[in-house]
Amino acid sequence: MTDLSVANTVARQMFDVESVRKDFPILSQTVHGKPLVYLDNGASSQKPTAVLDAMDRYYREMHSNVHRGAHTLGDRATAAFEGARETVREFLNARSTREIIWTRGTTEAINLIANGLAGKLKAGDEILVSFMEHHANIVPWQMLAERTGAKVIPVQVTPQGELDMDSFDSLLGENTRILALTHVSNVLGTVNPVQQLVAKARKFDVITVIDGAQAVPHYQPDMQALDCDFYMFSAHKLFGPTGIGALYGRESMLEAMPPYQGGGEMIERVSFERTTWNTLPYKFEAGTPAIAEAVGLGAAIDYLNRFDRAAMERAEQELLARSNALVETVPGMELIGTAANKVPVISFKIAGLHPSDIGTLLDQQGIAIRTGHHCAMPLMDFYGVPGTARASFAFYNTLDEVEQLFTALRKIQRLFA
Ligand SMILES: Cc1ncc(COP(=O)(O)O)c(C=O)c1O
């Protein structure tokens, strides 16, 4: 635990959204002459000054390459970089920093694993995913299946947008080798009962991979309690920088896996006769890493640690409840995804309006949402829609912004539907 996080644990701030917003400079601007209402956090969230300052300070005061050990700046950079790894370890409650691998993000982490597990699969083996996966948790498995003769099998989703447990139970079996499941759906907001599903999968000796990209901005997952083999997330959705993410891997699994890429850092010794691999976690980190970005991610987690996470979650759930209550005030509006356990994300359609037109018309009023297939085409097919409009909230959004969204939607519906 860093000094800063010790201090923060001692004095957790209660959650006050108006003072929190002051920490995010980008939020206090106008777009098309209207105050920005940023509701595209599922795609990427905004960065507090603490993150911007930490990255700026890193470049101004300590930048050098890491792990070279020849001079003071190198030592400072290495301490900051490895300190950030420890912050991620603590955030995930992993047993060791050997289990925390830096990647470019969730997508690269899943590709790393899919590549590393090739030797474990044979023709006829099954990789269980679900209809609510992001393409990042489908396509790497399809590529692996192509290489090995394995099959990718999707678990059904209910009309409400929950994982269909009967489908899950009937598909999980002796042939299942890998379960790759999202913790939280980026389209539906559904929180899957991953701990329960991992426990079921482990009874069949299945390798479990949980995509945490949409979960970590709302929850702090505990790797030891969850007991999955792999878990990954992207910093840019967790109020940190782009270009970096973290992969948690159970140490024994990572030890058994071959490296992903070859190059500097990931080797112990290179010769033309025989090259040997570095120890964990460096075995999976070829080349100069994203050092400033790692520092930024550490700062984002330290920033979150200042707050009472339960109070933040309650505030987010109020945003969701208010949004749900306002749906009926917009004629023809229909939610896609009404699971009992959701993060504050609403996907919707409005009769007579194309989702992309809703997005454009909202933007003219300063409101940023996302429209389209959300990199989840199989789910769009399941619901028989080409795309949806999606408002995704973060802890810095306010109830007032929810009202502004729905006032704008009513206006759009009245004028254009
Ligand atoms: C559930 C989920 N998985 C994976 C990803 C891919 O994340 P990245 O593009 O940061 O690698 C996303 C991004 O939206 C996502 O929502």
The ligand as a Gaussian input file, in Angstrom:
#p B3LYP/6-31G(d) Opt

LIG

0 1
 C      -17.090000      -5.313000     -21.980000
 C      -15.938000      -4.796000     -22.781000
 N      -14.921000      -5.606000     -23.060000
 C      -13.857000      -5.191000     -23.754000
 C      -13.774000      -3.911000     -24.231000
 C      -12.567000      -3.493000     -25.015000
 O      -11.829000      -2.565000     -24.289000
 P      -10.564000      -1.842000     -24.953000
 O      -11.049000      -1.270000     -26.246000
 O      -10.197000      -0.798000     -23.950000
 O       -9.517000      -2.882000     -25.136000
 C      -14.811000      -3.030000     -23.989000
 C      -14.787000      -1.647000     -24.531000
 O      -15.784000      -1.009000     -24.691000
 C      -15.925000      -3.487000     -23.238000
 O      -16.953000      -2.669000     -22.965000

